[in-house]
């Protein structure tokens, strides 16, 4: 089966505490193929990403056990994280990708992939 990959999220700002940046829709499977991060701050920002399973259909809580990325993103730079096929798979309603950064609203994120 061939997928048409596209933008799953608009560019949005990351908060200082972990919050959902993408939630899997009801009755869908999502394949995340890339995540683009851009630090617009004049100093480095630590970005943390989490693959959080749903909690009985509700949004779950980000924790060290579901963290998959933590890195310092240099000032005024862009990082593109690519995932090999099939990518990160979100299967249940409200499985989420959550993110946090050192300083709120300084780093932006955009997620690309496909849903079926």
N, C-alpha and C positions, 0 to 999 in steps of 0.2 A: 504494500500500500504506500503510495506516495503522499507526502504531506506538502501543503503550501505553507511555508513558514512566514509569519508576519509579526507585527508589533502586538504584544499581549497587553502592554501598559503604555500609557503616555509617560513622558518624562515627569518625574515627581521628585520632591525633596525628601530626604531621609531624616527622621527624627533622632533625638539624642537617646531615647530609650526604644527598645525593640517594638516594632509595630508592623502590621501586615502591609506589604507592598503589592502582593498579588494573592488572591484567594481563588481556588479552583471552583468553577461554577457547578451547579447541580447537574447530575447526569452526564458529565463530561470527563474526559481524560486529557490532561495538559502535558505537553512535552516542552520543557524549557531548554532551549538550545544556546542562548547567550544572554548575558547580563552586562550592561554597560554602566559604568560608574564614572562620574565626573566630579572632581573636587574643585569648586570655584573659590575656595578659601585661599588666603595668602600663606597659610601654613598647612602642614600635613594633617590628615584626618584618618583615624583608624575606623575602618568599616567592618562590620560583622554581619554576615548573612546566615539565616537559619532556614532549614527545610522542616517545617512544623506540621506534624500530622494533626488531623482534626481531633476534637475532643467530643465524641458522641455527636458529631454533626455540627458542633460549634467550633469556632476558631480556637486552636490550642495555644499553649504558652511557649515562647522561645526559651531555650535553656542550652547549657553547654552540650548536652547529649544530642541536640539536633543542629548544632552549629556546623556549617560546612566551609565557611570562608572567613578569615580574619586577616586583614593586612592594612598596612599604612599606605594610604594613597597620597602621593606627593602633591604639593600645592599646585593648583592650576593645571592638573593633568587628568588624563582619561585612562581608565583600565577597562579592557574588554575581556570578560571571562567566557570562554566557549566550552561547551560540553559535547562530548562525542555522542553520536546517535545511540540510543534514542533520546538522550538528554536526561534531565531530572524529570521524573514522572510523578505527577500529582493525580491521584485517582479518586479520592473521596471528596465529597462536598466540604468545602472549607479547609482542605489541606492548604497550607499557605507557605509563601516565601515571605519571611520577615527580615527586617533590616534595622540596624542602628549605627550611629556614628558619634564621634567625639563631640561635635558641635552641631546642634540642630540646624537644618536648612542650609547647610554649606555644601553637601554632596547630593547630586542627583542620581537617579537610577532609571533605567529603562530595560524592560524584559522582552525578549523575542522568542518565538516558538510557535507551537501549533496546538490546536485542540481538536478532539474528535468526539 
